[in-house]
Amino acid sequence: MWRHLRHPNIVPFLGTNRELLGLCTISPWMARDNLKKYLFVMGQKADRPKLVLEIALGLSYLHTRNVTHGDLKSLNVLIDVEHHALLADFGMASVRYNVNSVRQTAPGNGVPRGSVRWMAPELLDPMLGELGKQTWQRLITPIIDVYAFAMVVYEV
């Protein structure tokens, strides 16, 4: 799915490699690291409103293509050499192909995974694991990304 995404605020997918560490994805080097480290290094010089806007634009692009990121957080926002924010790490992403289809999710048993601090509260229900994959998958919508986006804005 990632390889089909083309947007200025999405880290480009260049390919894969299986030689060294199993399956690895390849993308351009993001010289300024992730958003969390970038904000620490740049301090007050960081253009925080611009970064928030760029994250929102990348997220909006995903949602217009029926993609839910599923693990948005400052560590999954990378900063390029020109100080632009790009969304990365689509390992938790879900795609809804059409309104009547099931979502295709990342490998796993369908139990909520990701970063708890950025998870929407509805994903933290301990009963979800017992209710099964289909129940959990119904909750994987852009709404959970909006909650995570709010948490990222709080970090910024």
Secondary structure, DSSP 4 states (H G I P E B T S, - for coil): -GGG---TTBPPP-EEE-SSSSSEEE----TT-BHHHHHHHHGGGS-HHHHHHHHHHHHHHHHHTTEE-S--SGGGEEE-TTS-EEE---TT-EE--STTSPPB--SSSSS--S-GGGS-GGGG-TTHHHH-HHHHHHH-SHHHHHHHHHHHHHH-
